[in-house]
Amino acid sequence: MEENFILIAEDDADDRFLLQSAFEENGFKDRLHFVENGVELLDFLQDMTAHESAAKMPRFILLDLNMPKKDGREVLKEIKQNSKLKKIPVIIFSTTNNEQEMKRCYELGANSYITKPNNFESLIKTVSALRSYWMHTPNVPGEM
């Protein structure tokens, strides 16, 4: 059986490095697949739906909001409107800590909204909690 993997959409190279390091620091061996913008994320998912079974979809998507080409809000909306993708949990992971923005993301179908921590120790704890919850929560069949 294919291992679970986590799909991470993050345009900042330093943030990608820190996320990778935080997973490693926690001892997690999950496969992380990084994309750098919204278009790349949607292309990756479209390619998966065309060639793979649903069992090989990402366990969850960690989605930055402010990315080039297509931002996280647009991507979230497209994922949640796609019958083949809408069951994948999408966790917004952004520096934006604005109540209106959070509300908007939940209205678009976000499963969770996490503000990026401002230091590495907090990131390690956040990654541990995030992974612990989303890797062990079954995807619910049917509508989300």
N, CA, C and O atoms as a GROMACS GRO file, in nm:
protein
  576
    1MET      N    1   0.084  -0.119   0.000
    1MET     CA    2   0.000   0.000   0.000
    1MET      C    3   0.088   0.125   0.000
    1MET      O    4   0.189   0.130   0.070
    2GLU      N    5   0.050   0.223  -0.077
    2GLU     CA    6   0.124   0.349  -0.086
    2GLU      C    7   0.120   0.420   0.048
    2GLU      O    8   0.017   0.425   0.115
    3GLU      N    9   0.235   0.474   0.087
    3GLU     CA   10   0.241   0.549   0.211
    3GLU      C   11   0.157   0.676   0.200
    3GLU      O   12   0.137   0.731   0.092
    4ASN      N   13   0.108   0.721   0.314
    4ASN     CA   14   0.040   0.849   0.317
    4ASN      C   15   0.140   0.960   0.289
    4ASN      O   16   0.258   0.946   0.321
    5PHE      N   17   0.094   1.067   0.231
    5PHE     CA   18   0.182   1.180   0.215
    5PHE      C   19   0.105   1.308   0.240
    5PHE      O   20  -0.018   1.311   0.239
    6ILE      N   21   0.181   1.413   0.263
    6ILE     CA   22   0.124   1.543   0.294
    6ILE      C   23   0.164   1.637   0.181
    6ILE      O   24   0.282   1.646   0.144
    7LEU      N   25   0.068   1.707   0.127
    7LEU     CA   26   0.091   1.802   0.020
    7LEU      C   27   0.097   1.941   0.080
    7LEU      O   28   0.005   1.985   0.149
    8ILE      N   29   0.208   2.011   0.054
    8ILE     CA   30   0.229   2.143   0.113
    8ILE      C   31   0.248   2.246   0.003
    8ILE      O   32   0.340   2.235  -0.079
    9ALA      N   33   0.162   2.346   0.002
    9ALA     CA   34   0.172   2.456  -0.094
    9ALA      C   35   0.230   2.577  -0.021
    9ALA      O   36   0.164   2.641   0.061
   10GLU      N   37   0.356   2.606  -0.052
   10GLU     CA   38   0.428   2.714   0.016
   10GLU      C   39   0.527   2.776  -0.082
   10GLU      O   40   0.615   2.707  -0.133
   11ASP      N   41   0.513   2.906  -0.107
   11ASP     CA   42   0.601   2.970  -0.205
   11ASP      C   43   0.735   3.014  -0.148
   11ASP      O   44   0.828   3.038  -0.225
   12ASP      N   45   0.748   3.025  -0.018
   12ASP     CA   46   0.871   3.073   0.044
   12ASP      C   47   0.967   2.957   0.072
   12ASP      O   48   0.934   2.865   0.147
   13ALA      N   49   1.086   2.962   0.013
   13ALA     CA   50   1.183   2.853   0.027
   13ALA      C   51   1.225   2.834   0.173
   13ALA      O   52   1.244   2.720   0.216
   14ASP      N   53   1.240   2.942   0.248
   14ASP     CA   54   1.278   2.930   0.389
   14ASP      C   55   1.168   2.859   0.468
   14ASP      O   56   1.198   2.774   0.553
   15ASP      N   57   1.043   2.892   0.442
   15ASP     CA   58   0.932   2.826   0.511
   15ASP      C   59   0.925   2.677   0.476
   15ASP      O   60   0.896   2.594   0.562
   16ARG      N   61   0.951   2.644   0.350
   16ARG     CA   62   0.954   2.502   0.310
   16ARG      C   63   1.063   2.428   0.387
   16ARG      O   64   1.040   2.319   0.438
   17PHE      N   65   1.180   2.489   0.395
   17PHE     CA   66   1.291   2.429   0.470
   17PHE      C   67   1.256   2.411   0.617
   17PHE      O   68   1.281   2.305   0.675
   18LEU      N   69   1.197   2.513   0.678
   18LEU     CA   70   1.160   2.505   0.819
   18LEU      C   71   1.054   2.398   0.844
   18LEU      O   72   1.060   2.326   0.943
   19LEU      N   73   0.956   2.388   0.754
   19LEU     CA   74   0.853   2.284   0.769
   19LEU      C   75   0.915   2.145   0.759
   19LEU      O   76   0.887   2.058   0.841
   20GLN      N   77   1.001   2.125   0.659
   20GLN     CA   78   1.070   1.997   0.644
   20GLN      C   79   1.149   1.965   0.771
   20GLN      O   80   1.144   1.853   0.821
   21SER      N   81   1.221   2.063   0.822
   21SER     CA   82   1.302   2.045   0.942
   21SER      C   83   1.215   2.014   1.064
   21SER      O   84   1.253   1.932   1.148
   22ALA      N   85   1.100   2.079   1.074
   22ALA     CA   86   1.011   2.054   1.189
   22ALA      C   87   0.956   1.912   1.186
   22ALA      O   88   0.945   1.848   1.291
   23PHE      N   89   0.922   1.862   1.068
   23PHE     CA   90   0.878   1.722   1.058
   23PHE      C   91   0.990   1.628   1.100
   23PHE      O   92   0.968   1.533   1.175
   24GLU      N   93   1.111   1.654   1.051
   24GLU     CA   94   1.226   1.569   1.084
   24GLU      C   95   1.259   1.577   1.232
   24GLU      O   96   1.289   1.475   1.295
   25GLU      N   97   1.253   1.697   1.289
   25GLU     CA   98   1.283   1.718   1.431
   25GLU      C   99   1.187   1.637   1.520
   25GLU      O  100   1.225   1.590   1.627
   26ASN      N  101   1.064   1.622   1.475
   26ASN     CA  102   0.964   1.543   1.547
   26ASN      C  103   0.983   1.394   1.524
   26ASN      O  104   0.918   1.313   1.591
   27GLY      N  105   1.070   1.356   1.432
   27GLY     CA  106   1.092   1.215   1.402
   27GLY      C  107   0.991   1.156   1.304
   27GLY      O  108   0.982   1.035   1.289
   28PHE      N  109   0.914   1.243   1.238
   28PHE     CA  110   0.814   1.195   1.143
   28PHE      C  111   0.881   1.158   1.012
   28PHE      O  112   0.969   1.229   0.963
   29LYS      N  113   0.839   1.047   0.956
   29LYS     CA  114   0.896   0.997   0.831
   29LYS      C  115   0.800   1.014   0.714
   29LYS      O  116   0.819   0.954   0.608
   30ASP      N  117   0.697   1.095   0.733
   30ASP     CA  118   0.598   1.115   0.628
   30ASP      C  119   0.664   1.170   0.503
   30ASP      O  120   0.760   1.247   0.510
   31ARG      N  121   0.610   1.130   0.389
   31ARG     CA  122   0.656   1.189   0.263
   31ARG      C  123   0.586   1.324   0.251
   31ARG      O  124   0.464   1.334   0.259
   32LEU      N  125   0.666   1.427   0.231
   32LEU     CA  126   0.615   1.562   0.210
   32LEU      C  127   0.635   1.596   0.064
   32LEU      O  128   0.744   1.578   0.010
   33HIS      N  129   0.531   1.644   0.001
   33HIS     CA  130   0.544   1.690  -0.138
   33HIS      C  131   0.514   1.839  -0.139
   33HIS      O  132   0.405   1.882  -0.102
   34PHE      N  133   0.614   1.918  -0.182
   34PHE     CA  134   0.599   2.062  -0.184
   34PHE      C  135   0.568   2.112  -0.324
   34PHE      O  136   0.625   2.065  -0.422
   35VAL      N  137   0.478   2.207  -0.331
   35VAL     CA  138   0.454   2.284  -0.453
   35VAL      C  139   0.470   2.431  -0.415
   35VAL      O  140   0.455   2.468  -0.298
   36GLU      N  141   0.500   2.517  -0.515
   36GLU     CA  142   0.536   2.654  -0.484
   36GLU      C  143   0.430   2.758  -0.515
   36GLU      O  144   0.446   2.876  -0.482
   37ASN      N  145   0.320   2.716  -0.577
   37ASN     CA  146   0.213   2.812  -0.605
   37ASN      C  147   0.082   2.737  -0.629
   37ASN      O  148   0.080   2.614  -0.639
   38GLY      N  149  -0.025   2.813  -0.639
   38GLY     CA  150  -0.157   2.753  -0.654
   38GLY      C  151  -0.176   2.678  -0.784
   38GLY      O  152  -0.243   2.575  -0.786
   39VAL      N  153  -0.120   2.728  -0.892
   39VAL     CA  154  -0.133   2.660  -1.021
   39VAL      C  155  -0.064   2.524  -1.015
   39VAL      O  156  -0.117   2.423  -1.062
   40GLU      N  157   0.057   2.522  -0.957
   40GLU     CA  158   0.131   2.396  -0.943
   40GLU      C  159   0.053   2.296  -0.856
   40GLU      O  160   0.051   2.177  -0.886
   41LEU      N  161  -0.010   2.344  -0.751
   41LEU     CA  162  -0.090   2.257  -0.664
   41LEU      C  163  -0.206   2.195  -0.739
   41LEU      O  164  -0.227   2.074  -0.732
   42LEU      N  165  -0.281   2.277  -0.810
   42LEU     CA  166  -0.398   2.225  -0.884
   42LEU      C  167  -0.355   2.132  -0.997
   42LEU      O  168  -0.423   2.032  -1.023
   43ASP      N  169  -0.244   2.162  -1.064
   43ASP     CA  170  -0.193   2.073  -1.168
   43ASP      C  171  -0.154   1.938  -1.110
   43ASP      O  172  -0.184   1.833  -1.168
   44PHE      N  173  -0.088   1.940  -0.995
   44PHE     CA  174  -0.048   1.817  -0.928
   44PHE      C  175  -0.170   1.732  -0.892
   44PHE      O  176  -0.173   1.612  -0.917
   45LEU      N  177  -0.271   1.795  -0.833
   45LEU     CA  178  -0.393   1.722  -0.795
   45LEU      C  179  -0.468   1.670  -0.917
   45LEU      O  180  -0.519   1.558  -0.916
   46GLN      N  181  -0.474   1.750  -1.021
   46GLN     CA  182  -0.543   1.707  -1.144
   46GLN      C  183  -0.472   1.586  -1.204
   46GLN      O  184  -0.537   1.492  -1.249
   47ASP      N  185  -0.340   1.589  -1.203
   47ASP     CA  186  -0.262   1.476  -1.254
   47ASP      C  187  -0.287   1.351  -1.170
   47ASP      O  188  -0.297   1.240  -1.223
   48MET      N  189  -0.297   1.368  -1.039
   48MET     CA  190  -0.324   1.253  -0.950
   48MET      C  191  -0.462   1.194  -0.977
   48MET      O  192  -0.477   1.072  -0.982
   49THR      N  193  -0.561   1.279  -0.993
   49THR     CA  194  -0.696   1.227  -1.015
   49THR      C  195  -0.706   1.157  -1.150
   49THR      O  196  -0.788   1.066  -1.166
   50ALA      N  197  -0.625   1.197  -1.245
   50ALA     CA  198  -0.627   1.134  -1.377
   50ALA      C  199  -0.555   1.000  -1.379
   50ALA      O  200  -0.586   0.913  -1.460
   51HIS      N  201  -0.458   0.983  -1.289
   51HIS     CA  202  -0.373   0.864  -1.296
   51HIS      C  203  -0.371   0.777  -1.171
   51HIS      O  204  -0.317   0.666  -1.175
   52GLU      N  205  -0.427   0.822  -1.063
   52GLU     CA  206  -0.418   0.748  -0.937
   52GLU      C  207  -0.556   0.722  -0.878
   52GLU      O  208  -0.656   0.785  -0.915
   53SER      N  209  -0.558   0.629  -0.786
   53SER     CA  210  -0.681   0.603  -0.712
   53SER      C  211  -0.693   0.702  -0.598
   53SER      O  212  -0.595   0.767  -0.560
   54ALA      N  213  -0.811   0.714  -0.545
   54ALA     CA  214  -0.834   0.807  -0.434
   54ALA      C  215  -0.750   0.770  -0.312
   54ALA      O  216  -0.718   0.857  -0.231
   55ALA      N  217  -0.715   0.642  -0.298
   55ALA     CA  218  -0.636   0.598  -0.184
   55ALA      C  219  -0.496   0.661  -0.185
   55ALA      O  220  -0.428   0.664  -0.083
   56LYS      N  221  -0.454   0.710  -0.300
   56LYS     CA  222  -0.320   0.768  -0.311
   56LYS      C  223  -0.322   0.920  -0.308
   56LYS      O  224  -0.220   0.983  -0.337
   57MET      N  225  -0.432   0.976  -0.273
   57MET     CA  226  -0.442   1.121  -0.259
   57MET      C  227  -0.370   1.162  -0.130
   57MET      O  228  -0.348   1.079  -0.042
   58PRO      N  229  -0.334   1.291  -0.120
   58PRO     CA  230  -0.266   1.336   0.003
   58PRO      C  231  -0.356   1.317   0.124
   58PRO      O  232  -0.479   1.328   0.115
   59ARG      N  233  -0.294   1.290   0.238
   59ARG     CA  234  -0.370   1.272   0.363
   59ARG      C  235  -0.434   1.405   0.402
   59ARG      O  236  -0.547   1.409   0.450
   60PHE      N  237  -0.358   1.514   0.378
   60PHE     CA  238  -0.412   1.648   0.394
   60PHE      C  239  -0.325   1.745   0.316
   60PHE      O  240  -0.213   1.712   0.277
   61ILE      N  241  -0.378   1.865   0.294
   61ILE     CA  242  -0.306   1.971   0.224
   61ILE      C  243  -0.282   2.085   0.322
   61ILE      O  244  -0.375   2.132   0.387
   62LEU      N  245  -0.158   2.127   0.332
   62LEU     CA  246  -0.121   2.246   0.409
   62LEU      C  247  -0.108   2.359   0.307
   62LEU      O  248  -0.020   2.356   0.221
   63LEU      N  249  -0.196   2.458   0.317
   63LEU     CA  250  -0.209   2.558   0.213
   63LEU      C  251  -0.179   2.700   0.262
   63LEU      O  252  -0.248   2.752   0.349
   64ASP      N  253  -0.076   2.759   0.204
   64ASP     CA  254  -0.046   2.900   0.230
   64ASP      C  255  -0.149   2.984   0.153
   64ASP      O  256  -0.192   2.945   0.045
   65LEU      N  257  -0.186   3.098   0.207
   65LEU     CA  258  -0.284   3.183   0.139
   65LEU      C  259  -0.222   3.274   0.034
   65LEU      O  260  -0.278   3.290  -0.074
   66ASN      N  261  -0.110   3.333   0.066
   66ASN     CA  262  -0.052   3.436  -0.020
   66ASN      C  263   0.058   3.377  -0.107
   66ASN      O  264   0.176   3.378  -0.071
   67MET      N  265   0.017   3.326  -0.222
   67MET     CA  266   0.110   3.264  -0.317
   67MET      C  267   0.094   3.330  -0.453
   67MET      O  268  -0.011   3.388  -0.483
   68PRO      N  269   0.199   3.321  -0.536
   68PRO     CA  270   0.188   3.376  -0.671
   68PRO      C  271   0.103   3.288  -0.763
   68PRO      O  272   0.071   3.174  -0.730
   69LYS      N  273   0.068   3.342  -0.876
   69LYS     CA  274  -0.007   3.279  -0.984
   69LYS      C  275  -0.153   3.254  -0.948
   69LYS      O  276  -0.242   3.297  -1.020
   70LYS      N  277  -0.177   3.185  -0.838
   70LYS     CA  278  -0.313   3.160  -0.791
   70LYS      C  279  -0.304   3.150  -0.639
   70LYS      O  280  -0.233   3.064  -0.587
   71ASP      N  281  -0.374   3.237  -0.568
   71ASP     CA  282  -0.358   3.237  -0.422
   71ASP      C  283  -0.437   3.124  -0.356
   71ASP      O  284  -0.517   3.056  -0.420
   72GLY      N  285  -0.412   3.107  -0.228
   72GLY     CA  286  -0.472   2.998  -0.154
   72GLY      C  287  -0.624   3.000  -0.150
   72GLY      O  288  -0.687   2.894  -0.146
   73ARG      N  289  -0.684   3.117  -0.150
   73ARG     CA  290  -0.830   3.127  -0.147
   73ARG      C  291  -0.891   3.068  -0.275
   73ARG      O  292  -0.988   2.993  -0.270
   74GLU      N  293  -0.830   3.105  -0.389
   74GLU     CA  294  -0.879   3.053  -0.517
   74GLU      C  295  -0.862   2.902  -0.524
   74GLU      O  296  -0.951   2.830  -0.570
   75VAL      N  297  -0.747   2.855  -0.478
   75VAL     CA  298  -0.718   2.712  -0.480
   75VAL      C  299  -0.815   2.636  -0.389
   75VAL      O  300  -0.869   2.532  -0.428
   76LEU      N  301  -0.837   2.688  -0.269
   76LEU     CA  302  -0.929   2.626  -0.175
   76LEU      C  303  -1.068   2.613  -0.237
   76LEU      O  304  -1.131   2.507  -0.229
   77LYS      N  305  -1.114   2.718  -0.298
   77LYS     CA  306  -1.247   2.717  -0.361
   77LYS      C  307  -1.254   2.610  -0.469
   77LYS      O  308  -1.352   2.535  -0.476
   78GLU      N  309  -1.151   2.601  -0.553
   78GLU     CA  310  -1.151   2.501  -0.661
   78GLU      C  311  -1.145   2.358  -0.607
   78GLU      O  312  -1.212   2.270  -0.659
   79ILE      N  313  -1.066   2.336  -0.503
   79ILE     CA  314  -1.056   2.202  -0.444
   79ILE      C  315  -1.192   2.160  -0.389
   79ILE      O  316  -1.238   2.048  -0.413
   80LYS      N  317  -1.255   2.248  -0.315
   80LYS     CA  318  -1.380   2.213  -0.248
   80LYS      C  319  -1.499   2.205  -0.344
   80LYS      O  320  -1.604   2.152  -0.308
   81GLN      N  321  -1.484   2.259  -0.466
   81GLN     CA  322  -1.590   2.246  -0.566
   81GLN      C  323  -1.570   2.125  -0.657
   81GLN      O  324  -1.656   2.094  -0.740
   82ASN      N  325  -1.457   2.058  -0.642
   82ASN     CA  326  -1.425   1.943  -0.726
   82ASN      C  327  -1.466   1.814  -0.654
   82ASN      O  328  -1.417   1.786  -0.545
   83SER      N  329  -1.555   1.736  -0.713
   83SER     CA  330  -1.607   1.616  -0.647
   83SER      C  331  -1.498   1.514  -0.615
   83SER      O  332  -1.514   1.437  -0.521
   84LYS      N  333  -1.390   1.512  -0.691
   84LYS     CA  334  -1.282   1.415  -0.667
   84LYS      C  335  -1.184   1.463  -0.559
   84LYS      O  336  -1.109   1.384  -0.504
   85LEU      N  337  -1.186   1.591  -0.531
   85LEU     CA  338  -1.087   1.648  -0.439
   85LEU      C  339  -1.144   1.698  -0.307
   85LEU      O  340  -1.072   1.712  -0.209
   86LYS      N  341  -1.273   1.725  -0.304
   86LYS     CA  342  -1.331   1.797  -0.190
   86LYS      C  343  -1.318   1.726  -0.056
   86LYS      O  344  -1.331   1.790   0.048
   87LYS      N  345  -1.295   1.596  -0.057
   87LYS     CA  346  -1.283   1.523   0.070
   87LYS      C  347  -1.143   1.533   0.132
   87LYS      O  348  -1.123   1.493   0.246
   88ILE      N  349  -1.047   1.585   0.056
   88ILE     CA  350  -0.912   1.600   0.110
   88ILE      C  351  -0.914   1.716   0.211
   88ILE      O  352  -0.952   1.827   0.175
   89PRO      N  353  -0.874   1.691   0.335
   89PRO     CA  354  -0.870   1.800   0.432
   89PRO      C  355  -0.771   1.909   0.389
   89PRO      O  356  -0.658   1.879   0.350
   90VAL      N  357  -0.813   2.034   0.397
   90VAL     CA  358  -0.728   2.147   0.363
   90VAL      C  359  -0.710   2.232   0.488
   90VAL      O  360  -0.806   2.283   0.545
   91ILE      N  361  -0.584   2.245   0.529
   91ILE     CA  362  -0.551   2.325   0.646
   91ILE      C  363  -0.481   2.451   0.596
   91ILE      O  364  -0.374   2.443   0.535
   92ILE      N  365  -0.540   2.565   0.623
   92ILE     CA  366  -0.477   2.692   0.587
   92ILE      C  367  -0.364   2.715   0.686
   92ILE      O  368  -0.381   2.704   0.807
   93PHE      N  369  -0.246   2.749   0.631
   93PHE     CA  370  -0.127   2.772   0.713
   93PHE      C  371  -0.068   2.905   0.666
   93PHE      O  372   0.006   2.909   0.567
   94SER      N  373  -0.101   3.011   0.736
   94SER     CA  374  -0.072   3.145   0.686
   94SER      C  375  -0.024   3.239   0.795
   94SER      O  376  -0.051   3.218   0.914
   95THR      N  377   0.049   3.341   0.754
   95THR     CA  378   0.089   3.445   0.848
   95THR      C  379  -0.028   3.539   0.877
   95THR      O  380  -0.027   3.613   0.975
   96THR      N  381  -0.130   3.536   0.791
   96THR     CA  382  -0.247   3.623   0.805
   96THR      C  383  -0.327   3.579   0.927
   96THR      O  384  -0.380   3.468   0.933
   97ASN      N  385  -0.335   3.669   1.025
   97ASN     CA  386  -0.408   3.639   1.149
   97ASN      C  387  -0.521   3.740   1.161
   97ASN      O  388  -0.520   3.827   1.248
   98ASN      N  389  -0.618   3.726   1.071
   98ASN     CA  390  -0.727   3.820   1.062
   98ASN      C  391  -0.858   3.742   1.070
   98ASN      O  392  -0.880   3.648   0.994
   99GLU      N  393  -0.943   3.781   1.163
   99GLU     CA  394  -1.067   3.707   1.186
   99GLU      C  395  -1.156   3.699   1.062
   99GLU      O  396  -1.217   3.595   1.036
  100GLN      N  397  -1.164   3.808   0.985
  100GLN     CA  398  -1.244   3.808   0.862
  100GLN      C  399  -1.187   3.709   0.760
  100GLN      O  400  -1.261   3.638   0.692
  101GLU      N  401  -1.055   3.706   0.750
  101GLU     CA  402  -0.989   3.613   0.657
  101GLU      C  403  -1.015   3.469   0.698
  101GLU      O  404  -1.044   3.383   0.614
  102MET      N  405  -1.005   3.443   0.826
  102MET     CA  406  -1.032   3.308   0.877
  102MET      C  407  -1.175   3.266   0.845
  102MET      O  408  -1.199   3.156   0.797
  103LYS      N  409  -1.268   3.356   0.870
  103LYS     CA  410  -1.410   3.328   0.843
  103LYS      C  411  -1.430   3.299   0.695
  103LYS      O  412  -1.501   3.205   0.658
  104ARG      N  413  -1.368   3.379   0.610
  104ARG     CA  414  -1.380   3.359   0.466
  104ARG      C  415  -1.327   3.221   0.424
  104ARG      O  416  -1.389   3.152   0.343
  105CYS      N  417  -1.213   3.182   0.480
  105CYS     CA  418  -1.155   3.051   0.447
  105CYS      C  419  -1.246   2.937   0.492
  105CYS      O  420  -1.264   2.840   0.418
  106TYR      N  421  -1.304   2.949   0.610
  106TYR     CA  422  -1.398   2.845   0.655
  106TYR      C  423  -1.521   2.840   0.565
  106TYR      O  424  -1.573   2.733   0.535
  107GLU      N  425  -1.567   2.956   0.522
  107GLU     CA  426  -1.682   2.960   0.430
  107GLU      C  427  -1.650   2.893   0.296
  107GLU      O  428  -1.738   2.835   0.232
  108LEU      N  429  -1.524   2.902   0.254
  108LEU     CA  430  -1.481   2.839   0.130
  108LEU      C  431  -1.454   2.689   0.145
  108LEU      O  432  -1.432   2.619   0.046
  109GLY      N  433  -1.457   2.640   0.270
  109GLY     CA  434  -1.443   2.496   0.292
  109GLY      C  435  -1.318   2.451   0.363
  109GLY      O  436  -1.292   2.331   0.370
  110ALA      N  437  -1.239   2.544   0.417
  110ALA     CA  438  -1.119   2.503   0.492
  110ALA      C  439  -1.159   2.414   0.609
  110ALA      O  440  -1.261   2.437   0.674
  111ASN      N  441  -1.077   2.313   0.635
  111ASN     CA  442  -1.103   2.225   0.748
  111ASN      C  443  -1.043   2.279   0.877
  111ASN      O  444  -1.090   2.248   0.987
  112SER      N  445  -0.940   2.360   0.862
  112SER     CA  446  -0.875   2.421   0.978
  112SER      C  447  -0.796   2.543   0.931
  112SER      O  448  -0.763   2.555   0.813
  113TYR      N  449  -0.766   2.632   1.023
  113TYR     CA  450  -0.689   2.752   0.993
  113TYR      C  451  -0.586   2.768   1.103
  113TYR      O  452  -0.621   2.782   1.220
  114ILE      N  453  -0.459   2.766   1.065
  114ILE     CA  454  -0.351   2.778   1.162
  114ILE      C  455  -0.263   2.896   1.122
  114ILE      O  456  -0.219   2.906   1.007
  115THR      N  457  -0.239   2.984   1.217
  115THR     CA  458  -0.148   3.095   1.194
  115THR      C  459  -0.006   3.043   1.214
  115THR      O  460   0.024   2.977   1.313
  116LYS      N  461   0.081   3.075   1.117
  116LYS     CA  462   0.220   3.028   1.124
  116LYS      C  463   0.286   3.078   1.252
  116LYS      O  464   0.278   3.197   1.286
  117PRO      N  465   0.351   2.986   1.324
  117PRO     CA  466   0.423   3.028   1.445
  117PRO      C  467   0.540   3.121   1.410
  117PRO      O  468   0.590   3.119   1.297
  118ASN      N  469   0.582   3.201   1.507
  118ASN     CA  470   0.689   3.297   1.480
  118ASN      C  471   0.827   3.250   1.526
  118ASN      O  472   0.923   3.327   1.518
  119ASN      N  473   0.838   3.124   1.573
  119ASN     CA  474   0.971   3.070   1.605
  119ASN      C  475   0.972   2.918   1.580
  119ASN      O  476   0.866   2.855   1.572
  120PHE      N  477   1.090   2.863   1.569
  120PHE     CA  478   1.104   2.723   1.529
  120PHE      C  479   1.049   2.627   1.634
  120PHE      O  480   0.988   2.526   1.599
  121GLU      N  481   1.070   2.656   1.761
  121GLU     CA  482   1.019   2.568   1.867
  121GLU      C  483   0.866   2.558   1.860
  121GLU      O  484   0.810   2.449   1.875
  122SER      N  485   0.801   2.670   1.837
  122SER     CA  486   0.654   2.668   1.823
  122SER      C  487   0.613   2.593   1.697
  122SER      O  488   0.511   2.524   1.696
  123LEU      N  489   0.691   2.606   1.590
  123LEU     CA  490   0.661   2.535   1.466
  123LEU      C  491   0.670   2.384   1.488
  123LEU      O  492   0.586   2.309   1.438
  124ILE      N  493   0.769   2.340   1.562
  124ILE     CA  494   0.784   2.197   1.592
  124ILE      C  495   0.659   2.145   1.664
  124ILE      O  496   0.606   2.039   1.630
  125LYS      N  497   0.612   2.220   1.763
  125LYS     CA  498   0.491   2.181   1.838
  125LYS      C  499   0.368   2.184   1.748
  125LYS      O  500   0.283   2.095   1.756
  126THR      N  501   0.357   2.286   1.665
  126THR     CA  502   0.242   2.299   1.574
  126THR      C  503   0.238   2.182   1.477
  126THR      O  504   0.132   2.123   1.456
  127VAL      N  505   0.352   2.149   1.417
  127VAL     CA  506   0.360   2.038   1.322
  127VAL      C  507   0.322   1.907   1.391
  127VAL      O  508   0.250   1.825   1.333
  128SER      N  509   0.368   1.888   1.512
  128SER     CA  510   0.336   1.765   1.586
  128SER      C  511   0.185   1.753   1.610
  128SER      O  512   0.126   1.647   1.588
  129ALA      N  513   0.124   1.862   1.656
  129ALA     CA  514  -0.021   1.860   1.683
  129ALA      C  515  -0.101   1.842   1.554
  129ALA      O  516  -0.196   1.765   1.548
  130LEU      N  517  -0.061   1.914   1.452
  130LEU     CA  518  -0.130   1.909   1.323
  130LEU      C  519  -0.125   1.767   1.266
  130LEU      O  520  -0.226   1.712   1.225
  131ARG      N  521  -0.005   1.711   1.264
  131ARG     CA  522   0.012   1.577   1.210
  131ARG      C  523  -0.062   1.473   1.295
  131ARG      O  524  -0.127   1.383   1.241
  132SER      N  525  -0.053   1.487   1.424
  132SER     CA  526  -0.119   1.392   1.514
  132SER      C  527  -0.269   1.388   1.486
  132SER      O  528  -0.329   1.280   1.481
  133TYR      N  529  -0.329   1.503   1.469
  133TYR     CA  530  -0.473   1.508   1.444
  133TYR      C  531  -0.508   1.461   1.304
  133TYR      O  532  -0.592   1.373   1.288
  134TRP      N  533  -0.447   1.519   1.202
  134TRP     CA  534  -0.491   1.495   1.064
  134TRP      C  535  -0.444   1.362   1.006
  134TRP      O  536  -0.504   1.313   0.911
  135MET      N  537  -0.339   1.303   1.060
  135MET     CA  538  -0.296   1.173   1.008
  135MET      C  539  -0.378   1.060   1.071
  135MET      O  540  -0.380   0.948   1.020
  136HIS      N  541  -0.446   1.091   1.180
  136HIS     CA  542  -0.524   0.988   1.249
  136HIS      C  543  -0.675   1.010   1.240
  136HIS      O  544  -0.752   0.931   1.294
  137THR      N  545  -0.717   1.115   1.173
  137THR     CA  546  -0.859   1.141   1.153
  137THR      C  547  -0.900   1.082   1.019
  137THR      O  548  -0.847   1.121   0.915
  138PRO      N  549  -0.992   0.988   1.020
  138PRO     CA  550  -1.032   0.927   0.891
  138PRO      C  551  -1.104   1.028   0.803
  138PRO      O  552  -1.178   1.114   0.851
  139ASN      N  553  -1.080   1.016   0.673
  139ASN     CA  554  -1.157   1.096   0.578
  139ASN      C  555  -1.300   1.044   0.580
  139ASN      O  556  -1.323   0.924   0.563
  140VAL      N  557  -1.393   1.133   0.599
  140VAL     CA  558  -1.534   1.093   0.608
  140VAL      C  559  -1.591   1.079   0.467
  140VAL      O  560  -1.581   1.172   0.386
  141PRO      N  561  -1.650   0.964   0.436
  141PRO     CA  562  -1.710   0.952   0.305
  141PRO      C  563  -1.831   1.043   0.291
  141PRO      O  564  -1.896   1.080   0.389
  142GLY      N  565  -1.861   1.079   0.168
  142GLY     CA  566  -1.978   1.164   0.144
  142GLY      C  567  -1.941   1.310   0.152
  142GLY      O  568  -1.824   1.346   0.141
  143GLU      N  569  -2.039   1.392   0.171
  143GLU     CA  570  -2.019   1.536   0.173
  143GLU      C  571  -1.943   1.578   0.297
  143GLU      O  572  -1.957   1.520   0.404
  144MET      N  573  -1.861   1.682   0.281
  144MET     CA  574  -1.789   1.740   0.396
  144MET      C  575  -1.851   1.874   0.426
  144MET      O  576  -1.807   1.942   0.519
   0.00000   0.00000   0.00000
